[in-house]
Amino acid sequence: MYKKMVCLRSVFISSFDADTRNFRILSMQKKRFYYLIKLQYLGFRYSGWQKQPNQKTIEQMLQKTLKFVVQDSSFKILGAGRTDAKVSALDAAFELFIDEPIYDLDQFQILFNKNLPPDIRITAIKEANEQFNIIKNSKEKEYVYLFSFGEKNHPFAAPFIANIHEILDVELMKKAAKLFEGEHDFSVYTARIQKNTQSVRTIEHCEIRPNTILEANFFPKTSYALHVKGKGFMRYQIRMMMGALIQLGSGELTLSDIQESLRIGNSIQLSYVAPGSGLLLNSLQFD
């Protein structure tokens, strides 16, 4: 008979090294663990979410910080979606896959935030499982586009609110925003559409109303917010919807043009992409 040898990893307790500011995540066995992490970020100085060569991105900053925080543990992250350059988020999320468990989620969140730059903040961490899929289980997203028009804004407002110099017919824009609700072909509201892109999308709610999302003493006296809710959106879709509304409000497009743009096989061509700095991901819900 052969004597069966079983090699077990040593059992450790999660520890915080005050000198190195490193969080040691240690466990009994080798397997994958899953966590859903909520966060907020100001996107003004980033080239979007997705990691890109020679560019500063949100994903890159999260990965860089996690490498320092978890030390030698193997991990990867997957975002709930991709935001463009300068786009911000009040309620974003990513999934963390890691080969060792996090025993103290509260302490881990504190340490993660301590090492992130001031324009990114972790707001919640909770355990998930292998059945959860951060992309497929996304139930609803709400994007908000903040804008003002006419008078030049204070420079400090630039990261938060798009400043349109022309005078806009906001009441007409409000009527047009409701036209986006329901199921439509949004193929003219995206850039470089591919053959396999699903351009027929459903928007559950679309409305322009006074801005109550963000406030500051350097904001313009009056500003507005386009609220758009749906399960998923194509690249530049919200910004091109906003762009079409701006063109409508300034007299470059008509209400009939907006209606026609949502029909399959239409001949409308749209090219105005509203600035990224006015857009933010306001809420994200999962099944």
N, C-alpha and C positions, 0 to 999 in steps of 0.2 A: 504494500500500500504506500501511496505517496502522501506525504504530509502537505495538506493544502495551506498555502501561504496567502494571507490576505493583507494587502498594504493599504492602510487607511491614512488619509491626511490628518494632520494634527488639528485638534479642535481649539479655535481661538475665539476671543470676544472682540467685537468691533471696538477699535480704539482711535482716539484723536490725539495726534502728536502736536502739542502746542508750539514746538519749535519749527517744524516743517509745514504746519498747516495742512497736513495730509490726512485723509480719512482712510483707514485700513478696513477693507471689507473682506472678512475671512469666513470660511465655511467648512463643512465636513465633507462635502462631495462636489464633484464636478458635474454641473448641469446648467441649463439656461434659466434665468429669472427675468421677469417682465415687469416693467413699471410704466405707468402713464404719468407724464410730467406736464403740468400746465405752466405757462410762462407769459410774460408781457415784454415787449421791447419797442424802443423807438428806432425806426429803421432809417433815419435820415442820413447816417454816415455809413450805411451798409449797402452792398450790392445785391440785396435780396437775401432769401433764405438759403438757397442751394450753394454748396461748396463749389468754388470756381478757382482756377489757377490765378495767382497774383491778384486776387480780389478779397476784400474783407467782407465776410458774410456771417449771418446769424448761425448757421449750421457749423461753420468753421470755428467760431468762437466757443460754441457749446462743446464741440469735440476737444478743442484745446484745453478747456477748463476741466472737463471730465478726465482727461488723461492725467492731469495733475492731482485731481481729487481721489480717484480710485486706484492710483498707482499702477500696479502690474496686472490688474484684472482686465480681461478681454471684454470689449463691449462694442456695440454699434447703436446708432440712433436712426429713427425714421420719423419724419415730420408728417403732420396731418395734411399738409399742403405746402405749396411754394408761394411765397410772396415776392413781389418784384422789388427792384431797387428803390429805396427810400420809403417803402410801405411799412407801416407800423402795426402793432397788434396789442390789444387789451386782453385778449383771451385766446392765445394760441396753445398748441400742444405738440409733444413728440413722445414717441415710445422708446424707452431704453431697454435694450437687450443686453444682459450682462451675465457672465458665467459664475458670479458669486452673489449671494443675497445681501441686501442692505438691511441691517438689523434695526437701526434707529433712523427712521425716515425724517423725523423732525431735525435731528442733528445733521443729517446729510443735507437737508434743504438749507440750513443755516450756513454750512460750510460751502456748498455750491454757490450760494448768493455772495458770500464773502469774497470769492475768487472770480466772479463774473464782473465785467465792466458795469458802470452805473446805469447804462441804458438798456440792460437786460436783467430781468428779475424772474426767479422761479416763484410761483404762487402756490403750488400744491404738488404733492407726489403721492401716488397710491399704487398699490400692487395691482397687476393685471395677470392674465394667464395666456397660454399659447393659443386659445381660441379667439382672443381679442385681436382685431385687425384695425389699426388706427385709421386706415383709409376706407376700408369697406364698411366699418361701423360708424362712420361719420354720418350723422342724421341730418343736421342742419347747420349752415354757416350764415352769419350775418356780417356783411361788410357795410361800413359807413364811409361815405366820402364827404369830407368837410370842405366848404368853399365860401368865399365872400367875393364881392365884385364892386367895381367902381373905384373907390378910394384905395390908395396904396396902403398895404398893411405895415404894421411895425415889423422890422426885420426879425425879431425874436419869434414871430408867429409862423415863419417860413417852414419849420419842420412839421407843422400840424395842419395848416389850412392852405389850400390852393387859393391864390389871389388872382381873380380874373379881372382884367383892366376894363373890359367893355361893360356897359350897362346891360343887365340881363332881365328878360321878362320872366320872373320867377313863377308867376301864376300859370303861364303857358307851360313852363317846364314841369310844374306839378301835375298838370293834366297828362303830359306826355309820359311821365314816369309810371303812371298807372297802366299805360299800354304795354309795358314790359311784363306785367304779371301774367301768369299762366304758362302754357307750353308753346314755345315759338322756335323758329330756326334762327339761331344767333350767329350764323356763319360769317356775317359781315362785322361782327363784334369781337373778332379775335385776329391775331397776327399769324401769318404763315400757316394757315390751316392745312392739316395733313389729311390724306384720304380716309384714314381710319378714325378721324376725330368725330365724336358724337356731338354734332352742333345743335341738335334739337334738345333744348334744356327747359326745365320748369322753374320759374321764379314764383315763389309763394307770396312774396310781398315786396313792393317797391314804392317808395314814398319819399318826397322831399318835405322836410319840416325844419323849423328853427333848430339850430345846434344847441343841444343840452348835454352833449357827450363830454366835451372838454371846455374848461373855462380858465381864463387868465387875465390879469389886468392889462396885458399888452395885446389881447385879442381885439379885433374890430368890434365896434358897438353891435353890429348885426352880422351874423354868419348863419349858414344853412348846412343841413346834413341830408345827403341822399342815403336812405336805408334800403338795403337789398338783402333779401333772405332766399336761400335755396340750398339744395343738397351739394351742388358742386358747380364750379365755374371754369371756363376756359381762360387761357392766358390773355391778359389785358381786357377781359370781357367787361368787368365793372368800370374800368377806366375809359373804355371806348363807349360804353353806355353813357357815362358822365360827359364824355367829349361830345357825343351827339346832342345831349341835352343843352350843353353850353352853346353849341352851334345853333340850336333851335332858339334859345333865349336871346341870342345876338342877331337873329334874323337870317342866318346863313342856310338854315334848313326850315322846313315847314312841318306841321303836325302830320300831314299826309306822307311826308318823307319818312318819318319815324314809323308810321303804320306799314308802309311799303317795305321798309328794311327788315321787317320781321316775317315776311312771307317767303316761302321756299322758292328759289329761283328768281329772286328779285334782282334788279339791275343797279341798286344803290351801292355806291362805293364810299366807305368811310375810312378816314385816315387819321383823324384827330384822337390821340391818346392823351387823356387828361394827366397832369403831373402826378407822379407816384406819391409825393409827400402829403397829398390830401386824403389818401386812402388808409384805412385801418381795419383790421379784422376785429370786430367788436364782440362776437360770441361764437362759440363752437360747442355743439351738442353731439353726444354719441348715443347709439342704441344701447 
